[in-house]
Amino acid sequence: MKKVTLKMDVERPKSRIAPEIYGQFSEHLGRCIYEGIYVGEDSKVPNVNGMRTDVVEALKKIKLPVLRWPGGCFADEYHWKDGIGPKEKRKPMVNTNWGGIVENNAFGTHEFMELCEQIGCEPYIALNMGSGTVQEAAEWVEYMTYDGDSELARLREQNGHKEPWKVKYIGIGNESWGCGGSMRPEYYADNYRKYRTFCRDLSGNELFPIACGPNADDYHWTDVIMPLLKWHTKAISLHYYTIPSGNWEHKGSATKFTKKEYYQTIRQTLRIEEIIEKHLKIMDYHDAEQNVGLIVDEWGTWYDVEPGTNPGFLYQQNTMRDALVAAINLNIFNKHSDRIIMANIAQVVNVLQAMILTEGMKIVKTPTYEVFDMYHNHQGTTLVDSVIDMVETGMDDIVIPALSESVSVTQKETGSFLSYITLSNASLEESVQVRVQLPVNQKFAGVAEIAMLSGEADAHNTFDNPECVQTQKRQEEWRGNNAIVTLPPCSVCSISCRVETDEFH
């Protein structure tokens, strides 16, 4: 067993961890919306106004802060007026991006806002720049947020919602370099500025506009749009998916993979930190005041679909391997929370690296869900200085860090803090004993709440065995300025414990 030290200092604050880093992404793709989130008011599945009660309650438990909708690629073919009014009169459309199925538009603006209200999260609306118009986008903003006497405000009331909604986050264009229009960055930037001009702050509602940023390591895109948009946007987005081989044509199975494929997956995940840091360097060059934030609004694993399912539905299982991917990403985002202000894993239900899988009346919470449940205490806390000894793992030509970590605190009173520590061990063979070390003037003072998720890399929950992978919780008395926790192979751990400083005494 390897022995390492994690040094942390609650009196060395770094940045606030935005709750929105723990955001989610929902798209009209496969069974994410229909069957996953929305079953309709007449469904036998327990629901409130059509929203699955079990899914809503599960998302409330992990304190979902923000939900992105309606896409994704779907956003740039979505026309919002088709999704309002009586459902029987709504105009159907062909979902050309995802399976070519007919979308009946039963889930539209009112339903999405209802969902966000039930969960208690902020809506993040992706506007249609690809096939839409500036007028259409501006009218959608007016429909949602204006409280005066306009035709669109009256239409909103006629459709059942008199009061305007508060809508903060709007994305102007999605993957405009690809499915959102195959645009050059210069052309996109000019279009963005036009859309931003006409999407106005109305009735006291202040928009937080988000520009389409780069695809993975496309540094040229960032370098071009930043000087053109830095006075017109609050943030740019980044999309990065973890694909074991890095080959989009042969992504591999979600559940049947070799040891080497596992380590390839972790290596590909770790690439995101280098990508983030290089984009931030370019952003800082053009925006020294750091007025523009970075949002990772699509991230997660992407494998081949489950056998026998529609290839356009992107339905995949979720294993302990995915739990490690989630933990590593979230630790990276936490440690870059001075510049990363939101992240949205793809996707929330039944698509890609989902929190939840549904099948009729049944629901499964995935290992990734367990990680988000373990990590949600970081939301809104203060990242503090921490560093852990390097331990390497891997096989053949793959050599990667085994451990990832992040530490945050909330101050309870002068000299007293509640600390949150999250750790992961990506090694498949070796446990690691971690000594958590405080400076001499700080001491652990009380019961540590420890949650541990571990198992074989391919372990996963199914509808027949929904509790195969579950978080195990225990309490330990932690006193003094160091304590020990052991991380099994392929594991994720979270710890919360009170820390007191000399000043408290």
HELIX and SHEET records of a PDB file:
HELIX    1   1 PRO A   19  TYR A   22  5                                   4    
HELIX    2   2 THR A   53  LYS A   61  1                                   9    
HELIX    3   3 CYS A   73  GLU A   77  5                                   5    
HELIX    4   4 TRP A   80  GLY A   83  5                                   4    
HELIX    5   5 LYS A   87  LYS A   89  5                                   3    
HELIX    6   6 THR A  109  ILE A  119  1                                  11    
HELIX    7   7 VAL A  134  THR A  145  1                                  12    
HELIX    8   8 GLU A  151  GLN A  158  1                                   8    
HELIX    9   9 PRO A  185  PHE A  198  1                                  14    
HELIX   10  10 TYR A  219  LEU A  229  1                                  11    
HELIX   11  11 LYS A  259  HIS A  286  1                                  28    
HELIX   12  12 MET A  320  LYS A  335  1                                  16    
HELIX   13  13 PRO A  367  TYR A  375  1                                   9    
HELIX   14  14 HIS A  376  HIS A  378  5                                   3    
HELIX   15  15 ASP A  502  PHE A  504  5                                   3    
SHEET    1   A 9 GLN A 472  GLY A 480  0                                        
SHEET    2   A 9 GLN A 442  SER A 454 -1                                        
SHEET    3   A 9 SER A 491  THR A 501 -1                                        
SHEET    4   A 9 SER A 416  ASN A 425 -1                                        
SHEET    5   A 9 LEU A 403  GLU A 413 -1                                        
SHEET    6   A 9 THR A 382  ILE A 388 -1                                        
SHEET    7   A 9 LYS A   2  ARG A  16 -1                                        
SHEET    8   A 9 VAL A 432  GLN A 437  1                                        
SHEET    9   A 9 ASN A 482  LEU A 487 -1                                        
SHEET    1   B 9 GLY A  23  PHE A  25  0                                        
SHEET    2   B 9 VAL A  66  TRP A  69  1                                        
SHEET    3   B 9 GLU A 122  LEU A 127  1                                        
SHEET    4   B 9 TYR A 169  ILE A 172  1                                        
SHEET    5   B 9 PHE A 208  ALA A 211  1                                        
SHEET    6   B 9 ALA A 235  THR A 242  1                                        
SHEET    7   B 9 GLY A 293  THR A 301  1                                        
SHEET    8   B 9 ILE A 340  ALA A 346  1                                        
SHEET    9   B 9 GLY A  23  PHE A  25  1                                        
SHEET    1   C 2 ASN A  47  VAL A  48  0                                        
SHEET    2   C 2 MET A  51  ARG A  52 -1                                        
SHEET    1   D 2 MET A  93  VAL A  94  0                                        
SHEET    2   D 2 VAL A 102  GLU A 103 -1                                        
SHEET    1   E 2 ILE A 356  GLU A 359  0                                        
SHEET    2   E 2 LYS A 362  LYS A 365 -1                                        
SHEET    1   F 2 GLU A 392  MET A 395  0                                        
SHEET    2   F 2 ILE A 398  PRO A 401 -1                                        
END                                                                             
